[in-house]
Amino acid sequence: MPTRPNRVWLPNPPKGTQITAGFDGSETDDWTALRCQTRAGRQFTPRYGPDRRPTIWRPEEWGGEIPRDQVAVAVSEVFERWQVARMYCDPFGWRTEIGEWAAEHGAEKVVEWATNRQKPMYEAIKTFETDLRTGAITHDGCPLTEQAMGNARKVPLPGQRYGLGKPHGEYHRKIDPAIASILAREAAGDVTSTNGWDEKPRKKISDRMYGFN
């Protein structure tokens, strides 16, 4: 789905909101993205630092490499600002940092979740699609995430499954915020199934939705 310039990018939820997070990292080629989901089901891109940068890093904006120090600052701010019940992280290329985050914030909260496992990832994508279709999850209108969602294509896999990939021959069209969004939703589902949320009222915040092509 193409981005729409007139779409409103909603502010981040209030401090203390219960959330989960999803992290998909890269080093030089792809984007790195940190996305979150509230207990009420709203997905959002945190903004961090004094200039409120979004937690989606594009290497071309940072001298060709993802600024790992900035990612660390953003993760710290997310844990300081909100009640993070769980954070699922794709470990490829970021195991050291993920280990440091787990040591700081708790290994029960910061968890490696490898996206190259075909069956679990397929099931996570299917659940994400269902939640979008039914309105169980909504979003903040982040244009970078909308762009990534529009770029994502279903890639056939054995066993009548599929994964997500870039459009054929268009490597420059990044999908990392979409992957991070799926991880945030998967973390939220697992927290719910294990009664891991604090008992607080749930509120529906937005009815904006997006989907895959």
Secondary structure as GFF3:
##gff-version 3
##sequence-region A 1 213
A	DSSP	beta_strand	18	24	.	.	.	ID=ss1
A	DSSP	beta_strand	32	38	.	.	.	ID=ss2
A	DSSP	beta_strand	42	44	.	.	.	ID=ss3
A	DSSP	beta_strand	47	48	.	.	.	ID=ss4
A	DSSP	beta_strand	53	54	.	.	.	ID=ss5
A	DSSP	beta_strand	56	57	.	.	.	ID=ss6
A	DSSP	three_ten_helix	59	61	.	.	.	ID=ss7
A	DSSP	alpha_helix	68	81	.	.	.	ID=ss8
A	DSSP	beta_strand	83	90	.	.	.	ID=ss9
A	DSSP	alpha_helix	95	105	.	.	.	ID=ss10
A	DSSP	beta_strand	110	112	.	.	.	ID=ss11
A	DSSP	alpha_helix	118	134	.	.	.	ID=ss12
A	DSSP	beta_strand	138	139	.	.	.	ID=ss13
A	DSSP	alpha_helix	143	151	.	.	.	ID=ss14
A	DSSP	beta_strand	153	157	.	.	.	ID=ss15
A	DSSP	three_ten_helix	158	160	.	.	.	ID=ss16
A	DSSP	beta_strand	161	165	.	.	.	ID=ss17
A	DSSP	alpha_helix	176	193	.	.	.	ID=ss18
###
